[in-house]
Amino acid sequence: MFPGQKFDVDVQRSELSDLCGVVGMKTLLIYPSGLKIKDQATGLTLNNFPFSVVRRFGVRQDEFYFEVGRRFSQGEGFIRVRVDGTCTTKELHKTATSFLNSYTEKNKKTKL
């Protein structure tokens, strides 16, 4: 069983999304240690974005976005997505925030 949540999204064009090959209709998975983008047709993972490389994320107008830093294997930049009608960008943001908070708490405990 998958320990996260799945969202059908339309990944918008950006320098990073083009470089990662994730533009178009995809599945965004938010899981305990990061974000993952999969191809909807094949189910293949196209890219992983561990929370350790995610600088920030949020909602701007009708898009959810996240920024990765230079430690990401493909370099730094933004990924912007629009959600389909089954959820809202605010729901997606709330889910990502919940998982990031859990990730942060877990890592604080392991560093003590």
Steps between C-alpha positions, in 0.01 A plus 500: 500500500627846407569711815418832337252674273461515124384796294435519127673817383596693189868591537564841345800584285806640673871461448517230769183312399626489140841376618338232718261392222191539716286747301136411442243278671675305777439352844653687792560283804565659836659251733677511840841602364416707193319545172497269201370556146379198304379453146123442508499256208791274601522560875876545466669742738637792302664684788536506878524820701607413856401757764873543567534687166165683507559861602136602523157441354171682489194606306496786253169574329376160377838322512693303758874552466816373661857619469800270519852612580831437330550172687227348281657273238357706210581838654287768660168638382122493531237241416146638463190281477128549450268245657207333333144543630525228767679727750619855546847648511437582866433132576823405323689768695349382830609142428854605406526716814386211719757261353779760515424573866515127581826468305652798684396367841637154422834645389527721808457193721764298313754785529463524879 
